[in-house]
């Protein structure tokens, strides 16, 4: 009887526990440089972005993914980290690189042409890695 009771309790506990799955890990590769990225794919994720974070590792970033090419605007409301933003067109090429000042709610950052990705990295990352307009950007799953 005790064994049946424990079996039922074990089954109940397994069915009640929700396992939180981590989002797929991705990397962005530009030239010989790699960035471990967190994806912002939904409108809510894109709106929140990197707000309220106090730091970010050297080769870490956030990749904003759009369903179709568009000309989005980014701002730095409640964003505490100074950032570079790299805008990438549907051919996978960098079309604009802009530096963004933290906590700036007035200035909007936008590309001059439609893009499908925007990559936010720590300020100075693009210059340090000699990233230029026209460089090809690759998105891969992280192993």
N, C-alpha and C positions, 0 to 999 in steps of 0.2 A: 504494500500500500504506500509506504514511504517513497519507494522508487517511482511509482506512478505519479505521485504528487510532485516530486522533484522534476520528473520529465515534463509534466504539464507546465510547471513554473518556468523551466528552461525554455520551452517552446514559446511561452507567453513573452518572456523577456526578449528573446531574439526577434520576435515580430513587433515589439514595441520600440526597440532601439532604432533610431534613424542614423544611418551612417552618412556622414557628410563627405561627399566626394570633392576632391580638389579639382579645380578646372584643369584642362589639359595644359601641360607646360610647353611653351613655344620659345623658339629663339628666332631672332632676326639677325641676318648676316649681311653686312655691307663691307665690300672689299675683304680684308682679313679680320675685320672686327665683328664680334658677336655680342648681342644684347639679349639677356634673359627677359622676356616680356610677359606682362600681365595683359590679358586681352580686355578691351572695352568694346563690346559688340552691341549691347542693347542701348536704347536711348537713355535709360537710367544710369548705366555704367559710364556712358560717354559724358553725361552731364556731371557726374561726380568726379570722374577722373582721379587725379592725385590729390584732391582736396584733403586738408587736415593732416597730411603726413609730414613728419618733421625731418625725414631723411630718406635717401634711397641709395642703395649700393652702387658702386662705380659702374658696373656693366649691367645695370638693371634699368628697365623702362616700362612704359605703358604703350601698347599699340591700339590705336582707335581704328576699328574696322567699319567701313560703310558698305551698305548693301549695293549701292550703285555709285558711280562717280558723282561727286557734288563739291560745292565750294563751302565748306563749313567755317564757322568762326569759333575761335577758342579765346577764353579769358582766364585770368588767374585768381578769380574770387576764391578766397579761403585756401589758396595754394601757397604753402609756406616755402617750397623749394624752388630756387631759380632753375629754369629749364631751357633746353634747346628743343625746338619742335621741327621735325623733318616731315615735309609733306611729300607723299609718294603717289604718282599717277597710276592709271590702270595698266600701264606697260611695266610697272615695277621700278620706275626711275624717280629719283629725288628731283623734285621741281622747285623746292624752296626750303631754306633753312633759316629759322628765326630764333632769336634769343628772347625769352620771356621773363619779365621781372615778377617776383613774388608779390602776392596780395594786390595786384593791379586789377581793379574791377572796371576801369574805364577803357583801356586799350584792348582792341580786338586783334587777334592774329589769324590771318586767313591766307590761303594760297591764291595765286593769280589765275589758276586754272583748276578744273575739277580733279579731285583726288579720290583714292579708295582707302588709303591708309594715312594716318598721322602718327608719328613715333615721337613720344616725349622721353627725353633722357636728361641727365644732369647737365647743367650749364657748362659749356666748354667741351663736352664730349665730342661733338662733331669736329671741332677744330683740332682737338688732340689726335683724333683718328683720321684727320685729313679727308673728311667726307666732303664731297662737292656735288653741285648740281649735275645731274646726269648719271650719278652712280646708281648701279643696280642694287635693289633690295630684295632679299629672299626671306621667306617665312618657312620655318621648318618645325616639326615636332621635336621636343626635347626628349632624349632617351634617358 
